[in-house]
Amino acid sequence: MDAISIAKTLHPLEVKILLTYDTSVVFDAKKVREELGYREGQENQAFSWLSGKGLITEVSRAQTSFFEITAFGRDLAEKGLVEERILALLAAEGADTLSAITEKLGLEQKHIGSAFGLLSKEGVVALDDTKRAYLVSEAHLPQKLQILKSLLAKAISNNGILEENELSAEEKAVMSTVAKKRGAQDAPFRSADREQVFYQLAPEADEVRKALRVLGVTGEEIGALTPEILAKGSWKNAAFRPYNIQITPARIIPGRKNPYVEFLESVKDKLVSLGFEEFDGNMVETEFWNSDALFMPQFHSARDIHDVYYIEEPRKAKFIEEPYLSQVAAAHEHGGNTGSRGWNYSFDREFTKRLILRSQGTVLSARKLPTAKVPGKYFGIARCFRYDKVDATHLSDFYQTEGIVLGEDVNLRTLLGFLEMFAVEVAGAKEVKYVPGYFPFTEPSVEVHIKHPVLGWFELGGSGIFRPEVTKSLGINVPVLAWGIGIDRMALMALGLNDLRELFSPDLENIRLRRALMAN
């Protein structure tokens, strides 16, 4: 295809890049967005199209780290650091207890405790003999907090993102203590890595650029008429992109079920045929049922494995059901009637009311235990939500098939049998292996892994036998097998796909074709 023909096929996003840069200029996505005003994502579309036409070449790649301000960080930037608010309160009202300060400031106990500890370490505040906090010296923010405040302000003015290479040594030192990769809902910044790709136009781009100028193409041509353009009449003096009426129209496919939906229904049918009863629940849950009832300690790093989304309004549930609240609280504090020593801390009955999007299907099992029959078999397919980097085997919202089996005689051997059934009968895996795991609510804990023909070995899900701290607190006195299987990952095997994102793609024809090939 000659340069003129290529020029006629170019999208305005490609045209602007070809007319702006010559073959000696190195550019990346950030440079293009800033100089050409592209929305995020448009530059990568243009790079992909130009690469397919051989008009752009990759020069180099560099790994960069960046920090994104969290909702908690935005709250600190708007209302002031927790330490600032404590100092202001003590300066205005004098000494007070930490619990009173927590109530007056409307913050959570862990934030007040952490902030007070930092101020105390700096010698700004202390506790008197009656356990009341007071100012040791004139209220002032330590240097570290002044830098943090500056970082928050800088991030707000920079669309919430700070790049590591743009920070000073002092700022990097502070950021390393306040940014988290996972479990960042209570940190002011979330850290992440991304790859920076640099490009140059290929030598062939010079001829295409000349052709664009001969054709009078500027990249500002209108591709679609909008009500706004018609209302203003701006179309009268505008240039339009040419339309090729000889292009083959898209196929019209009659309505059929989504292949993934069909797969989910087949899993339900199989489990029901095996004697399981289905349960369900709300996507919005409390910290109590999502974590506390499962013996996950409050304010403990174990919760970082579930980086949850918090509900902004309303923030908390009105109440937690009794007697389960008191029994679970006792299990956490001193073991209650479970035979355990518990976690030995003061259970926060307000924090447990906090509303979140459920982060795991196991919340359905916790909800079901108080009313479950013994013996009994139950399952549910739950949509769950966690902040995660999206890739071939991870999504920020995903489905789990969750199940429990209660009975006097169930044991680890029974559990492994169920896991093999899921891996072989449902997922269609040829190779299965079991790996010891850790979950705060099961002991022993087992992960089941399957081998995908393209992606290799990956975890299908976790399982185990519920600890007595979970079952006895919810009124169950027999062993309970539990599992949470990533049903999205099972679908990869069953439908012959290589990427979880394909399950939710509008390209259903591709998924149907892959499924047909698997069947043959």
N, C-alpha and C positions, 0 to 999 in steps of 0.2 A: 504494500500500500504506500502510495507516494505521500509527501508532506501535506499537500492540499487536502487529500482524502482524510488523512489523520486529523488535520485541523478541524474539519467539519464535524468530526465525531466527539470533540472534546466538551466536557462539562465546564461551566463557568469557574468552578473551583480549580480545575486543572489549568484553565486559561490564565487565571490571575497569577498562578505560580510561574508559568512559563514566561509571562510578560514582565514579571517583577525581578526574577533572578537570572543571571547568566551562568554559564557552566563553571565559572571559577568560584562561585559563592557556595559555602557550606551552610545548610540550614537544618533546623529541627522543628518539631511540632510547636514548641513554645514560641520560637521566632516567627513562624508563619501566623500563629494566632494573634500575636501582638502587632505585626506589621500589616497584615491583610484583614484583620478584624474577623477571622473565622470563629465560629462557635466551636467549643471543645468537641472533638470527634470529626468535624468536617475536614480538618487537615489530614487525618489518617485515611479518610475516604479518598481524598485527592492523591495521596501518596500511593495507595493501593492501585488506583486506576492508572496513574502515570507509570508505575512499575510494570503493570501488565502490558503497556504499550512500548516498553523499553525506553522510556524517556527520562527515567530517573534511576540513579544507582545509590546503593547504600555505601557510605564512606566508613563509618565506624559506629560502635555502640559503647555506652558507658552506663554503669550502674550508679544511680543516685538515690540518696535517702531524703525523705521529706517528712514533715510533721503537719498533721491536720488537726485543727482545733476541734474539740468535742463539744457536745451540748453543755457539759459541765464547765468546760473552759469558757464558753460564751457567757454562761451565767456569772462566772468569776469576773470576766472582763466588764460585764454590765453592772454588777452589784458590788464588786470589790472582792478581794481575796478573803477567804475565811479568817485568816490571821488579822487582816485589817479590821474586819467586823468585830472580832473579839477585843482587839485593842481599843476600838472606838467605844464599845459597850463598857469596858472596865474603866476607861477614862471618864465616861459620863456618869456611871452609876456606882462605881466602886467595886469592891470585892464581891464575888458571887460563886456559887457552886457550878461545876461543869454541866450538871443536868439542867440547872436553871438557865445557864447561858445557851444550851442547846435549844431549850424551849423558846426563849426570847428571840433567838435568831432564826428559828424555824428551819434548822438544818438537821442533818442526821448525826447521830452520836459518833460515828466513826470519823466524820469530817472534823468535828470539834476536837476529838481526842488527838487526831493526827496533827492538827494545826497548833493546839496547845503544846504538844510535845516539842514541836520545832521551836516555838517561841521560848519555851522553858530552857531548851538546850542553848539558845542564844543569850540566855540571862535576862530576857525582857519581862517574863512573868514567872510566877511561882505559886505554890499552894501553901496556905498557912496551916496551923495546927487543926483547924476545923474543916480542912479540905476545901477551903474557898480560894479561888484564883484571885490574884491581885497583881498590880503592876509593880515590878521591882525598880524600874527606872522610867524615865520619860518615854512615852509610847513612840516607838519608831520601828519601821520595817527593816529587818535584816537585809543585807545586800542581795542575797539569793532571791528573796521575794521581790525586791525592786526590779531585778532582772526579769523574773517571771512575769511581773505585771507589764513590763515593757514588751516582752514576747507576745503576750496576749493581745495587746493593742496593735502590735505590728501585724499579727495574723489576721485580726479583724479587718484591717485596712488592705490586706492582700488576699482577699477572697478566701480566708481561712486556711491558707497553705503557706508554710515556710520551708524553704529548701535548706538542707544542712550546710551546703557549701556557701550559703549567704550569711551564715551566723558567725559571730566572733567566737574566740576560744572560750570566753566567760559564758556566752549564751549557750554554746554546745555543752559545757559542763553542767549548767542548770537543766537544760533540756534532757540530758541523759538521766536525770533523777525524777522527772515529772512526766515523761512520755512512755507509753506502753504500746506493745504490738497487739496484745490480746488483753481482754478484760479491761478495756480503756474507758468504760462508762464512768468510772470514778476518777479518771485522770484528766488533766486539762488538755493533753495532746495525745494523739494516736500516731505512732510512728509506722512508716512503711517504706518499702523500696520499690523503685521502678526503673525500667531500662530506658535510657535516652538514646534514640537512634538519630544519626546525622546523615543527611542526604546531599547529593549534588545532581544537577541536571546532566544527563548523558550528552555526548557530542551531537547525537541525532536531534536533540531539542532545538539546536540553532536553526535548522531548516524549517522545523514546524513553527518556530516563533516568527520567522520571515513570512511563512504562509498565513499565519494569523493576521499579520499586519496587512498583507495583500488583500485578504478577505474583509478587513475592517472589523474583525472580532475583538472586543475589548474585555469580555468576561462580565460585563454589566447587562448583558441581554436578558430579557424576561423569558422565563421558562414556563410560566403559568399565569393566567389571568386571575386576579383576586378581587373580591368586592371592593377593597380599598383602592386598587388601581383603577377600577371602573368609576368609582365615586369621584376620585380626584381628576380623572381624565388624563393621567400621566402616560397612558398607553399611546396617546396620539403622537408623541414625539419620541417614543421608545423603540429600541430595536428588539426583535424577537428571535429566540432560538429556532432554527429550522426543525421541522417535524418530518420524520420518515414514515410515510403512510404504508410503506411496503413491509414494515416489520411484522413478523408473525404474531398475532394476538395471543395472549396468555390462554392456556387451557382452562376451561370451566369444568371444575370437578363437582359432581353431585355430593350433597351432604352425607358425610359418614362420620362415625365416631373417631375422635383422636386416638391414635394407636396407644398412647400412654394411658388414656382413660380406660381403654379396653383392657390393658394389662392390669391396672389397679382392680378392675372389676373381677378379673380372672383370679387374682390373689384372694380377694374376699370370698369368691365362690369356693376356692380350694380349702380355705380355713374353716368356713362354715360346714363344708362336707366332712371335715375332720372333727366336728363336734364343738368348735369354738363359738362363743357368743361375742357379738361385736359391741364395743362401747365407743363413745365419742365425748367430746368436751369443747369448751370455748377456746378460741385462739388467744384471747386476753385472759391471763391468769395472775394470781398473786405470787409473790416470792414464797409464801408459805407452801402452796401445793407444788410449785415448780421446783423448789429446792429444799426448804426447811423440813417438809414432811419426809423428804428423802435423805435426811440426816446429813445434808451438806451444810457445814458450819457457816454462820453469818460472818462477814468480814474476813473470810479466809481465802487464800489464793486458790483453793480448790475450785472456787466458783469462776475463776478466770477461764476454765474450759468451756464455759457457757457465756459468751459475750453477748448479753441480752439487749433488746431494744426496750426502753422504758416508755410508758404511756405518759404523755405530757399533762393531759386533763381528762378525767380526774386522775390524780396521782395515786390515790389509795382506795382500797375497798373499805366498806363501812364496818365490816366485822369478819372474823374467821370463826368457822364452826367449832363449837365445843361438843364433847370434851377433848377434841383432837388438838386444839391449840395448846391447852394446858399439858396434855400428855406429850406432845412433841417438844414443847418448851422444856419440860422436865428431862426428857431424854437428852437434849442438848446440854443442859446445865449440869446434871449429875447422873444421868443414865435412867432416871425414873424407875419403872418396874421391869426394865429390859435386861437387867443383869450386867449392864455396861457402866463405865464410869463417866460416860458422856464426854463433851468437849471442854467442860469446866470454864464456862464464861456466862455472862449475864445475857440471856436471850432477849432480844429487842422485839417487843410485841407490836410496835408501830412500824418498824422496818418491814416486818413480815407481811404487812398489808399492802406493800407497794405493788402497783399493777405493771405488768410487763407483757410482751408477746411471748408465748411459751417457747422455750428454747430446746425442749426435748419431749418426745412422745411419752416418756416415763411419767409425766404428770397425769396422764390418763389412768395409769395403773394405780398411782397414789390415790386418786379420786375414787377408784373403783373398790379398793381394798375394804373400806368399812362396810360395804354392802355385798361383798362377794360371797358366793356359796362355796362350801367346802365339801367334797372336792369340786373344782371348777376350772374351766379354761376360757380365757377371754382374749380378745385382740381388738386393736383399733388402728386406723390409718390416719395419722395426724400430720397436719402441715405445721412445720416448726420454723423458727426465725432466729438466726444468729448473724452478727456482723462477721463476715469472713471475706477473704479475697476470692473472687470468682475465678475458677479455672475448670479444667476438664472433669475434675472429681469433687468440686466444692461449689455450692451455691449459697447465697445469703438467705434464701427461703427454700425449704426442701421438705420432702415427705419421709416419715418413718413409719414402719409397721411395728407397733408396740404390742407386747403380749405378756400375759402372766398365766401360770399354771399353779394351782393350789392343791395340796394334798398331803396326807400323812407319809406317803411312800415315795414322793418325788425326790430326785437327787441329781447330782451333776451328770451322771450317765444319761438320765432322761433329758436334761437340757441339751447335751451334745447331740442327741438324736434329733431334737427339734431343729437345731442349727443346721445340721446336715440336710434335713428335709428342705429348709429354706434355700440353702445354697444350690442343691442339686435339682430339686423338683420345681422350685419357683424361678430361681435365677438361671438355671440351666448350666451351672458351672461344672467343669470337668475335673478341676483340681481344687481341693479345699484344705485349709489348715487352721489350727486353733493356736492362739497366742495368749499367754497370761496378760491380764489387763488390770487396771485400777479404776474403780468407781467408788465414790464415798458411800453408796447405798447398797452395794453387793459385796459378798465375800463367800466363796471365791468369785473372781471376775474373769471373764473370758472374752476375747475378741475373735471373731471368725473372719478369715481372709479368703478371698477367692482370686483365681488367676484369670485375668482378661487377656484375650489374644493379642491386643494392641497395647493396652495400658499396663499390663503386667499385674503383679500382686497388689491388691489394695484392700483396705478394711471394709467389710460389708456392714459390720455393726458390733455393738457391745452387748454383753449379757452377764448373768450371774444369778446367785441366790440372794434374795433380799436379806439384809441384816436384821436381827431382832429389834434394833432401834427403830427400824421402819415399820415392820409388821406389827409388833406388840403395841406400839404407840397408836396404831390405827385399828386395833381390836382383832388381829389375826394371830393365832397361836400354832400354825402349822407352817412347814417350809413353803416358800413361794419362789418359783422360777420366774425370771424376768428377762426380757430381751428388747432391744431397740435396734431394728435393722433398717439401714438406709435403703428404702424401697426404690428410690431413684437410681441407686447404683445397681440394684438387681435388674432394673429395666434396661440398663446399658447392655448387660449380657443377653437378656431375653429378646431384645429388639435388634441386636447386632449393631449398636451404636458405639462411638468412641468418645463422646463428650456429653456431659450432663445437659449442657445448654441446648443440645439438639432436641431434647424432650419437649422443650417449650418453644421450639422454632415454628414459624408460620409455614415452613417448607415441609408440609405433611407428606408430600409425594416422595421425598427422599427417605423419610422414615418408613413409609409403606413399602418402598422398594427394598430397603435393608431387611425389613421383616420378612418379605417374600423370599429373599435370598437365604435367610436363616432357615426358613421352613423347608426350602429345597435342599 
